[in-house]
């Protein structure tokens, strides 16, 4: 894997972990962190650049989902009852 590609993957990994910390629910937060770590460990030995690009795109899409869900959970937890 090229150095820039490795750096991109590491930035994405950290961003996913950072965004998952925003979940209000402990259960959602720990599940998301576990899934992120497991997925990256499972795919750490992949050398095919096309497969890496596919996985990076999938992770970016998941980052957007986590970002939206984190915003939704923080909004709903701060809303007056």
N, C-alpha and C positions, 0 to 999 in steps of 0.2 A: 504494500500500500504506500502510495506517495505520502510525503511528509504533510503536504497541504491537506490531503484527504484525511489523514490521521487526525490532524488538528481540527478539521471540520467535524469529524465524528466525535471527538472529545468535547468540543464546544456544545454539540447537540446533546450529548449525554448529560453534561452539567446543566444545560438549560432544562431538559426534561426533569431532572431531579429537583431543580430549583422551583419549577412550576408546580410539581407535585406536592411541594411543601405548603402550598396555598390552600389545599383542601381543608375545609373546616372539620370534617369528620376524621377521627383517628383511623378508623377502619379503611376508608377510601385512600387516605394518605399512605398508610403502610402497604396496602395492596398495590398502589401505583408504583411506589418505590421498589417493591419486590419484583414486580413485573418488568420494570425498566432494567434493573440489574440483571435479572435472569436472561432477558432478551439479548442484552449486550454481551453477556458471558457466552451465551449459546452461539453467537455469531462472530466471536472475536477472531477466529482462525480463517475466515473467508478471505480468499485472495482474488477472486474474480471481480474485476472492477465494475462490470455491469450489475452483478448481484449486490455489490456494495452500494452502488448508486440507487438501486431499487429499494434497499433497506433504509438508506438515508432519506429518501423521499417519503417512505412509509412513516419513519420516525418524525419527520417534519409535520406530516399530517396529524400524527398523534399528539405532537406538541401543541398544535392549534386547538385540538379537542380538549386537552388538559388545561390549556390557558382559558378557554371558554368556560369549562366546568369549574375551574378555580374561581373565576369571577362570579359565576352564578352562586356558588356556595358562600362566598364572602358577602355577596349582596344579600342573600336570603338570611344569613345569620345576623346581619346588622339591621335588618328591616324591623321597624316597631311592630309589636304584636297587638 
